[in-house]
Amino acid sequence: MFETIAFGLISTMINFIFDTAILRTSTIEIDGTPNWYEKQGEPKSFYVSSFCDGDIDSVDCAKEGVRKEIVIIVDDAFDQAIEKSFKHYKGKERQFIEKMQQDKNLPLFVKRNIIFQNIKYDAEHKRAFVRGYITYSALEEYEKERIVNVKKEVLDYHYDEMMEELEAEAS
């Protein structure tokens, strides 16, 4: 049962991210903006762009902006997937879904898997532009690993709870 819920969540979440990527294809005009800014590239990846003002060190700021935006997009897609398709679940299934929502390792996953494809520093405007992406396959693999870990945590929790009830009845 948990696997069915989890794979449904992953599929719905990736669809939301894909839909978001399609919606984010508008042209943005910022002084010095490169032609690749806020454009999607490979169809099997989702791209995010960011910029920061300042000296050459603002490149790191823009990179961090891309990382944070990807985390926000994934979290938001997960929340939308739950709201759309999984809000009616109760009990153990609901606990499993809520546990899947609490992903403290997502920022680390993004940091390890992000690929910065474009970086430009505009000295005239003192502005750094960065575009990075994560592949859908990397995200899907990450979420599949999470399913195994979260399922184990939920089942361990219920096992401990059941053992405590048995001990209480035996006393």
LUMKELUM-744043 format. One record per atom (N, C-alpha, C): x, y, z; residue in one letter. Coordinates in steps of 0.02 Angstrom, whole numbers, plus 50000, padded with zeros to 5 digits. Layout:
N
XYZA
...
//
This chain:
171
500414994050000M
500005000050000M
500445006350000M
500965006350042F
501395012250046F
501735013649980F
501955008349945E
502295009349881E
501835012549830E
501205010449829T
500725013249782T
500625020749795T
500545022449858I
500475029549876I
501095033349857I
501675030749875A
502305034249863A
502445035249789A
502345030149749F
502465030949677F
501965035749646F
501355035649671G
500865040449648G
501075047549665G
501335048449726L
501585055049747L
502155057449702L
502625053049689I
503205054849648I
502975056749578I
502545052649549S
502305053949481S
501945060649478S
501495061849525T
501115068049526T
501575073949537T
502055073249582M
502525078549597M
502945080349535M
503205075449501I
503615076749441I
503195080049387I
502565077949381N
502115081249333N
502015088649351N
501935090149415F
501875097149436F
502505101149420F
503085098149432I
503715101549416I
503765102749341I
503585097749302F
503595098449229F
503125104049207F
502515104149234D
502025109349218D
502295116249238D
502605116649296T
502895122949319T
503435125249272T
503855120649249A
504395122349203A
504115125149138A
503565122249114I
503255124849052I
502985131849064I
502685133049122L
502405139649136L
502945144949146L
503555142849163R
504085147649177R
504485149449114R
504185149149056T
504555150548995T
504475157748971T
504225162149014S
504135169048994S
504815172448987S
504815177848948T
505425181748939T
505475186848995T
506055187249026I
506165191949081I
506675197049059I
506515203249069E
506965208749049E
507265211849112E
507895210549123I
508285213649177I
508905216249143I
509135222149162D
509735224949129D
510295219849128D
510535218449068G
511095213849059G
510905206549055G
510255205049054T
510035198149055T
510275194348993T
510595188549004P
510805184448946P
510195181048914P
510265178948852N
509695176048816N
509465169348845N
509865165948885W
509675159548914W
509295160248981W
509265166249008Y
508965167349074Y
508225165249074Y
508035161149122E
507355158649131E
507095154549072E
507535151749033K
507335147448977K
507445140148998K
507005135848974Q
507085128748986Q
507555125948933Q
507935120948952G
508405117748905G
508175110748889G
508565105848909E
508415098748899E
507715097148926E
507315093548888P
506645091848911P
506645086948970P
507205083548983K
507225078649038K
507505081749102K
507525088349105S
507785091949163S
507355098049175S
507385100649236F
507055107149246F
507575112249267F
507505118049238Y
507995123449244Y
507725129049287Y
508185132149323V
508025137949364V
508575143149354V
508375149449351S
508855154849344S
508805159549404S
509355162949417S
509365167749472S
509885173149456S
509825178849489F
510325184049481F
510435187449548F
511015190449555C
511185194349615C
511595200349592C
511495205949625D
511895211849612D
512505211949658D
513045214949632G
513655215649672G
514265214549630G
514815213349664D
515445212049628D
515455204849604D
516035202449585I
516095195749557I
515875190349606I
515895191749671D
515665186949722D
514915185749718D
514555190049682S
513835189149676S
513655182949636S
514145180049602V
514025173649566V
513825168349617V
514165168049674D
513995163149726D
513295164349753D
513115170649760C
512445172449783C
511925169949733C
512045170949669A
511575168749617A
511525161149615A
512095157649625K
512075150349628K
511645147949686K
511735151149743E
511335149349802E
510595150649788E
510445156049752G
509755157549734G
509445152049691G
509835149249645V
509595143749603V
509465137649647V
509935136049692R
509835130249736R
509195130949777R
509115136749808K
508525137849850K
507885137449810K
507885140149750E
507285140049708E
507095132849688E
507585128649675I
507435121649658I
507125118149718I
507395119349778V
507105116449839V
506375118749847V
506255125149837I
505575127849843I
505115124649791I
505335123849730I
504925120949677I
504755113649694I
505245109749716V
505115102749733V
504645102249792V
504765106149845D
504315106149903D
503605108049883D
503545113249843D
502895115649821D
502535110349778D
502905107149733A
502605101949691A
502355096149734A
502745094449785F
502545089049830F
501905090849867F
501875097049893D
501275099349927D
500665099449881D
500765101649819Q
500215101649771Q
499985094549754Q
500465089949748A
500285083049734A
499855080149790A
500035081649851I
499655079149909I
498955082349909I
498935088849898E
498295092449898E
497835089849843E
498115088449785K
497705086449728K
497455079249734K
497895074749753S
497725067649746S
497725063549810S
497995066149864F
498105061849922F
497835064649987F
497435069849985K
497195073050047K
496685068850084K
496365064050051H
495845060050082H
496105054150123H
496765052850122Y
497035047250160Y
497035048650234Y
496935043350274K
496915043950347K
497365038650377K
497485039150442G
497845034050479G
498575033250458G
498775026950451K
499475025350435K
499685028350368K
499225028050320E
499385030950255E
499515038350260E
499105041850299R
499195049050308R
499855050550343R
500035046550393Q
500675047450427Q
501255046450378Q
501185041550335F
501705040250284F
501775046350238F
501215049050215I
501225054850170I
501545060850205I
501355062050268E
501635067650305E
502385066750316E
502595060550327K
503305059150335K
503675060550270K
503365058750214M
503675060150148M
503745067750137M
503275071550164Q
503285078850156Q
503875081950192Q
504075079050248Q
504615081850289Q
505285079450264Q
505565083050217D
506185080950185D
506755085550204D
507095083850257K
507655088050280K
508285087150237K
508305081850197N
508885080550155N
508845083550085N
508275086550068L
508185089250001L
508715094549983L
508865099350026P
509385104250008P
510055101049993P
510235095850029L
510865092350017L
510845088649950L
510275085349936F
510195082049871F
510285087049814F
509955092849820V
510005097949768V
510725100349760V
511055101549816K
511755103849813K
512205098849777K
512085092449789R
512505087149759R
512335085949685R
511715087249665N
511495085349598N
511385091049550N
511415097149573I
511295102749529I
511875103549479I
511705105349420I
512215106649368I
512115113949347I
512625117949356F
512595124949335F
512815125249263F
512345126349219Q
512495126249148Q
512745132949122Q
512455138349149N
512635145049124N
512785149649183N
513335153249177I
513525158349226I
513785164349188I
513525170149204K
513755176249171K
513795181849223K
514355185349222Y
514415191349264Y
514435197349218Y
513965201949228D
513925208049188D
514255213649229D
514875215349210A
515265220349248A
514945227249242A
514645228849185E
514345235349176E
513765236549225E
513355231449235H
512785232149280H
512925229249350H
513535226549358K
513725223349421K
513195218349443K
513075213449399R
512545208649410R
512775201749385R
512655196649426A
512825189749407A
512185186049390A
512205182149336F
511645178049314F
511875170749314F
511435166349339V
511605159249342V
510985155249322V
511095149949283R
510555145249267R
510815138249282R
510425134549320G
510605127649337G
510015123049328G
510155116649330Y
509615111749322Y
509755105449360Y
509205101649369I
509225094849396I
508825090549349I
509065084449336T
508695080049291T
508105076949329T
507575075649291Y
506995072249321Y
507195065249345Y
507635061949310S
507835055149330S
508205055249397S
508635060149408A
508975060649473A
508475061949529A
507995066249516L
507485067649566L
507055061549580L
506885057849528E
506485051849536E
506865046549577E
507505045649562E
507915040849600E
507955042749674E
508055049249686Y
508095051749754Y
507445050349791Y
506885051649759E
506235050649791E
506105043249803E
506325038849758K
506235031649768K
506625029249829K
507235031849838E
507625030149898E
507265032649961E
506975038549956R
506605041250014R
506015036850032R
505675034049982I
505105029649995I
505315023950040I
505875020750023V
506115015050062V
506255017250134V
506605022850142N
506785025150209N
506175027350250N
505715030950218V
505125033250255V
504675027350272V
504595022650226K
504185016850241K
504455013150301K
505115012250303K
505435008850360K
505305012750425K
505375019250423E
505255023350483E
504545022650508E
504065022950462V
503355022550481V
503205015650509V
503445010450475L
503315003650499L
503655002350567L
504255004950577D
504595004350641D
504195007850696D
503935013650679Y
503535017550728Y
502915013450748Y
502575010550699H
501975006650714H
502145000250751H
502704997350736Y
502924991350773Y
503054993150846Y
503414998550858D
503545000750927D
502895002150964D
502425005450929E
501785007150958E
501395000750977E
501404995850932M
501064989550944M
501374985851003M
502034985851008M
502374982451063M
502214985651129M
502174992351131E
501994995851192E
501274994051214E
500824993351166E
500134991451182E
500114984351211E
500504979851180L
500524972851205L
500814972651275L
501334976351288E
501634976551354E
501154979451405E
500774984551386A
500284987651430A
499724982651447A
499504978851397E
498984973851408E
499244968151452E
499874966351445A
500154960851484A
500264962851557A
500324969251570S
500454971551640S
499854971651683S
//
